[in-house]
Amino acid sequence: MTTLFMADLHLDDSRPQITTLFERFLAGEEARGADALYILGDLVEAWIGDDDDAELPRRIAAATRGLRDAGVPVYFMVGNRDFLLGEAYAQRAGMNLLADGTVHELYGRPTLLMHGDVLCTDDVAYQAVRQQVRNPAWQAQILAMPLDARRAFAAQARADSRAYTGSTAETIMDVNAEAVAGAMRATGVTRLIHGHTHRPAIHRFDLDSQPAERIVLGDWYEQGSVLRLRPDGVELQGLAPG
């Protein structure tokens, strides 16, 4: 009995070996024998809309749909890179969309699932941008643009993001401890799983005199990263490209 988690794959044509690693893992014995797979955001480096006719979205959909067709549920939560991914693509890819902040009971323990960016409350500039891009009117305006214009817009947004992260203190871009505690209290859980920060770790602490844990998923820029959650514990492990 194992449930698998991943996040922050940032799949992109510039790193084909990581896309191949993702496809191979989903087609492999471990994934096909899992109880479920959860992808908690930033599956791709940039998502320009469900109507994107590029090869990468087709390859991703084939991989996730193949896993679903093998009998393994695939759950997906948007992140800050793929917030425009919608129900149309999710259906093609065989994925069940989850709202950020969903609680699922996993092997008898309620678990809060988040992408993680909303917990980075010290990063005031980022939170302002997040509020703008999650506005349905703003999203509709972007999606009304031609595909080529959206690709150019996404490329500029990635460049701006790299410049911002390169000039901002890492501590500001990490989660805020009070935001974490507040989210866990509000949902009545003692376990949180999230991505976004690219700081894979299992943090164990006390929350209102109860043992609690916050599990941070790793990114897939140089290698893969998978969390295996079982009834008797958790294991966070890297995956080397072939």
Secondary structure as UniProt FT lines:
FT   STRAND          3..6
FT   TURN            13..14
FT   HELIX           16..27
FT   HELIX           29..32
FT   STRAND          36..39
FT   TURN            50..51
FT   HELIX           55..69
FT   TURN            70..71
FT   STRAND          74..76
FT   TURN            83..84
FT   HELIX           87..93
FT   STRAND          95..97
FT   TURN            100..101
FT   STRAND          102..106
FT   TURN            107..108
FT   STRAND          109..114
FT   HELIX           117..119
FT   TURN            121..122
FT   HELIX           124..133
FT   HELIX           136..143
FT   HELIX           147..167
FT   HELIX           170..173
FT   HELIX           177..187
FT   STRAND          191..194
FT   STRAND          201..207
FT   TURN            208..209
FT   STRAND          210..216
FT   STRAND          224..230
FT   TURN            231..232
FT   STRAND          233..239
//
